[in-house]
Amino acid sequence: MDALREKYLSAIAAAPGEGALEEVRVAALGKKGEISALMATLGKMAPEERKAAGAAMNVLKDEIDAALRAKKAALSDAALDERLRSEWLDVTLPGRPRRTGTIHPVSQVMDELTAIFADMGFAVAEGPQVESDWYNFDALNIPPEHPARQEHDTFFMHRAEGDNRPPHVLRTHTSPVQIRAMTEQGAPIRVIAPGRVYRMDMDQTHTPMFHQVEGLAIDRDISMANLKWTLEEFCRAFFEVDRVELRFRASHFPFTEPSAEVDIRYSNVGGQLRIGEGDKWMEILGSGMVHPKVLQAAGVNPDEWQGFAFGMGIDRIAMLKYGIPDLRAFFESDLRWLRHYGFSALDLPNLPGGLSR
Ligand code: 2NL
């Protein structure tokens, strides 16, 4: 029995894992185990011998059993320690940011514009980007020989072979949208027409597609005073400043008379543009009183109705609002611009203005 005790206690002590320990248990205490076999010999013993041997065997069995349990607990503690060491997780680490999409800056600015003019009672009008020459040019008092119609400014669509009607064009401004609105709705009318426009122009400060918003207000007694207030009110809201100053310079457009280009006062303090203060002027839009011929072309009687119209580029006033220095910065994915809108997905280290610099 001492040999058995010695054998199993050392086997238990040496068992490297729970599997090996189980094998030791089966070898000792299993149905066919050595200690079970030993205990089976009790039945053949004489009663007086059996009492002492039985007690000793029970002590041996309990001792082995206790050693097995202790070892099993030690092995499972060690296994847990090992898992805790190898599988630790720092739950205090910040989460990985999710990369979400955002509204394109130009769309966002268009939404801002639309909201400001909506507050002043302007509806939004939309129309086709492929236009007839009537809506894009003739109705706007732009005659066939006008330079704006030339090949080098306008994208012309192809007509089918043998179709000699004048070609459609990619709209060069959103004015045709307003002509359509006036023609359909008549006067009085107050609409803005934001959207894409196209001109065959591509250099460091021009792209062949850009965005424009035009505005139109026709009523019985609309004057340039209404135009001035509307534009000032718009600029205050859009640039989020209390004071703006606009300067109207006499100009010429075929579709307005009189016409004015409008400049806004600003300063440049160390590259930071401030609207409404300073001694610089920046041209932001063109405007005027709608030409009687244009009203007539849209079926509105110029003896009864009059109104103002204006047009401005969206890309530029957006860059002005958000401090982007020039178009190239915009189109080379300048990250000051993109980051302003949370475009972290494009935050690549080797782009101009990247975070890593
Ligand atoms: C500019 C100048 C302008 C208009 C657009 C307009 C529209 C109708 C009738 C008359 Cl339906 N005028 N639009 C008027 C004056 C100027 O745009 O520099 N745009 C970027």
Boltz pocket constraint, residues with backbone or C-beta under 6 A from the ligand:
constraints:
  - pocket:
      binder: B
      contacts: [[A, 175], [A, 176], [A, 178], [A, 179], [A, 212], [A, 214], [A, 215], [A, 216], [A, 253], [A, 255], [A, 256], [A, 260], [A, 285], [A, 286], [A, 287], [A, 288], [A, 290], [A, 291], [A, 294], [A, 309], [A, 310], [A, 311], [A, 312], [A, 313]]
      max_distance: 6.0
